[in-house]
Structures are given as C-alpha cells and as structure tokens.
Amino acid sequence: METSVPAPIGPLPKFPAFLADSTLEVSWSFNCSRFERAACLVPLMKPPGENRFGTFLVLSLVAVAIYAAVLLSGVFFDHYQVKQAVRAAHSRARQDSDEMLRTQILRGSLREVGTHWEDAGTGNLQEAPGLGLSEVDIVIKRDANESVLIRISYERRIRLKPSDRFVTLTLRAEKDGIPP
C-alpha cells in the first residue's frame, strides 16, 4: 500500500559537487511507501542527450580506424619485405655488380610481393601481381670509400573499397653504408 509522503520541510538535500552538473536532469519522487523512504530522497538521474552523439562519434572513429588498419596492413607488410630485399642486396653489394643487384631485387626478392594497378589497354585499371617496379626505381650509388647506397622509391595505389576511388602512397626503402 503506497502513501503519499509530503515534501520534506526545508530545502532539498544538496548533491555532491560532481553531480551538480547542468547537463543532468534531476527529478525527485515523493510517492513512496514507508519502507522505501530512504530511496525516495535519492534523485532519479537521466543521462544527457549529448551522450548519444558522443557515443556515435567514438564508434565512428573506431570503425574508421579498423577500416584503415585492414586496408593499409598489406601495404606496410609489403613495404617491410621491400626493406628486407634492400638490406639483403646491400649485404651482397661488395661482391656483386650494380646490374646484378638490380636483377636479384626485381626478379628474385620482390617478384611476387604485393600487387599494383595497371591499364590493360582497355582504359580500365586492373590489379596485377608484383609492385610494378622497374630498374629505374632502384638507385645504387657507390662512393670512393666503398660506401654503397641502395634506394627503392615507388608508389602504391590503394583502392578504397567498396568504392572505385584510389589513394596513392609514396614509399621509399634505403640502406646506406659500407657493406659487410
């Protein structure tokens, strides 16, 4: 059996300072039984409407971060393999010629790494295996003091799935110094 309790005499109880925020809506309930009187003096708080937008914004940012990580992880893994190929070529630079190093990089180490987009003559871009590197992309410089610089500069076009838009990344891997 519920009875209506009259409003307390005097001002309403004070909240702690951290609850006295203007974004919280507070309502007081005074319709309680005598067994629930302590609970009647506790304010009923409703969450602010801004939380819905903030939650949506955070979830959107998390979704974009996951999309970018999935999209770019393959590109950076391929670039790591390019760096490994440059290091391996640099370690062989003392005994091999420049042309032999270029051939080993293009036909050996990086032959099946990644994919690239090329025009097949129809005006449409098609994905092809390999990075699409040529001998021009590989720079090998030798100094008089036996220092060797090997640099590979290339561009990767990434298709933003599910659309047909592309983003182009310019990547460079290099190793400089005296080979072992």
ABEGO torsion letter per residue (X at the ends): XBBBBBBBBEBBBBBBAAAABAABBBBBBABBBAAAAAAAABBBBBBBAAAAAAAAAAAAAAAAAAAAAAAAAAAAAAAAAAAAAAAAAAAAAAABBAAAAAAAAAABAAAABEBBBBBAGAGBBBBBBEAGBBAAABBBBBBAAGBBBBBBBBBBBBBBOABABBBBBBBBBBBBEBBX
